[in-house]
Amino acid sequence: MANYVLVAGAWLGAWAWDEVAADLRAAGHTVHSLTLSGLAERRGGAAGQQAHVRDIVDEVERLDLRGVVLVGHSYSGIPVGQAAERIGDRLAQVVFVDANVPADGESFVSGWPDGRAEVEASIAANGGFWAPLTAPDYAGQGLTAEQIGRIVAGSTPHPGATLTEPAVLAGPLTALPATYVKCLLDGAEPNPDVAELLKSAHWRLVELDTGHWPMFSGPRELARLLGGLAAEE
């Protein structure tokens, strides 16, 4: 049995993992879903990317967790990848769920050149926060209208500094034991930076036939996949 720490992507909090966490717990695992600073029930304060890294590291150390399967979705892959390096031998493996991955000295927006101007404009227009997506933005991702409604209703503005601050890595991500989960409705192939990392013997690729928010569109399938990874440790 493993200790899972689940971190959702931009605009979301721990609540986004409710269904996945329930299935993992039913299978006997320990699950800690984490809300990052400035989001959901922790909204209201500014936070930078390194604050999000500390949120994750502090949670693992506060609970004295070992055999940690650290899971990051979308944006949160960036702080999760950094935190995975910093928790050392507490880590069993890091799982990136259709996620961005950190590169030393690079930020979320620098790794997304096609969307950088749009993100930075939103941050400037919304008091330092990235405005949440609206319902039409979730089309084509395998979500029902009810699921889209849940996401939109629960989303909160995302602290802009977390998207513009650079990542800080002491070594190559290829040294970490990692699984990358590619959600096929969001594109059949991983991004080039992920494809390069997958050349490492420590990394592997698995696929889910669902969209970018699998904790909503395919929670049972995602929980089964995550539970299977722990069983292989």
RAFEN-V804348 format. One record per residue. RES is the residue in one small letter. D_LAST is the distance of its C-alpha to the last C-alpha in Angstrom with 2 decimals. Layout:
RES;D_LAST / RES;D_LAST
This chain:
m;9.44 / a;9.01 / n;11.97 / y;13.02 / v;15.94 / l;17.81 / v;20.68 / a;23.19 / g;25.45 / a;29.15 / w;31.52 / l;28.94 / g;27.64 / a;25.11 / w;27.08 / a;25.83 / w;22.44 / d;24.14 / e;23.38 / v;19.73 / a;19.24 / a;21.17 / d;19.04 / l;15.74 / r;17.61 / a;19.02 / a;15.62 / g;15.19 / h;13.36 / t;15.23 / v;16.63 / h;18.94 / s;20.93 / l;22.89 / t;26.36 / l;27.30 / s;30.70 / g;33.68 / l;32.20 / a;32.58 / e;33.46 / r;33.32 / r;35.76 / g;39.01 / g;38.11 / a;37.57 / a;34.24 / g;33.08 / q;29.80 / q;29.13 / a;29.80 / h;26.95 / v;24.62 / r;25.90 / d;25.44 / i;21.66 / v;21.41 / d;23.88 / e;22.03 / v;18.82 / e;21.10 / r;23.51 / l;21.01 / d;19.37 / l;15.86 / r;12.81 / g;9.11 / v;10.78 / v;9.95 / l;13.39 / v;15.11 / g;18.51 / h;20.98 / s;24.00 / y;25.88 / s;23.26 / g;21.00 / i;23.52 / p;23.23 / v;19.48 / g;19.01 / q;21.32 / a;19.80 / a;16.30 / e;18.15 / r;20.07 / i;17.56 / g;16.34 / d;13.80 / r;13.33 / l;11.21 / a;7.42 / q;8.65 / v;12.00 / v;13.07 / f;16.71 / v;18.39 / d;21.56 / a;21.89 / n;24.01 / v;22.40 / p;24.16 / a;26.32 / d;27.96 / g;31.47 / e;31.17 / s;31.33 / f;30.41 / v;33.94 / s;34.19 / g;31.22 / w;33.04 / p;36.53 / d;37.75 / g;37.18 / r;37.96 / a;41.61 / e;40.95 / v;38.35 / e;40.60 / a;43.61 / s;41.88 / i;40.94 / a;44.55 / a;46.01 / n;43.92 / g;44.39 / g;41.33 / f;38.91 / w;37.48 / a;38.91 / p;36.60 / l;36.70 / t;39.15 / a;38.71 / p;39.85 / d;37.14 / y;34.48 / a;36.18 / g;34.36 / q;30.87 / g;30.59 / l;31.66 / t;34.33 / a;37.29 / e;36.06 / q;32.64 / i;34.46 / g;36.76 / r;33.97 / i;32.51 / v;35.97 / a;37.08 / g;34.09 / s;33.98 / t;35.51 / p;36.75 / h;34.17 / p;35.12 / g;36.44 / a;35.68 / t;31.92 / l;32.65 / t;35.02 / e;33.60 / p;31.73 / a;28.11 / v;27.59 / l;24.86 / a;24.91 / g;23.09 / p;21.81 / l;19.13 / t;18.00 / a;16.54 / l;13.91 / p;10.43 / a;11.70 / t;12.14 / y;15.78 / v;16.98 / k;20.56 / c;22.88 / l;25.45 / l;28.49 / d;28.35 / g;28.57 / a;27.13 / e;26.04 / p;24.15 / n;26.53 / p;27.45 / d;25.65 / v;22.34 / a;23.18 / e;23.73 / l;20.38 / l;18.69 / k;20.32 / s;17.84 / a;15.30 / h;12.76 / w;13.64 / r;13.55 / l;15.91 / v;15.83 / e;19.08 / l;20.52 / d;24.13 / t;25.35 / g;26.82 / h;26.01 / w;25.60 / p;23.07 / m;22.68 / f;26.28 / s;26.74 / g;23.59 / p;21.82 / r;20.66 / e;19.26 / l;17.49 / a;16.04 / r;14.89 / l;13.26 / l;11.50 / g;10.46 / g;9.15 / l;6.88 / a;5.36 / a;5.57 / e;3.79 / e;0.00
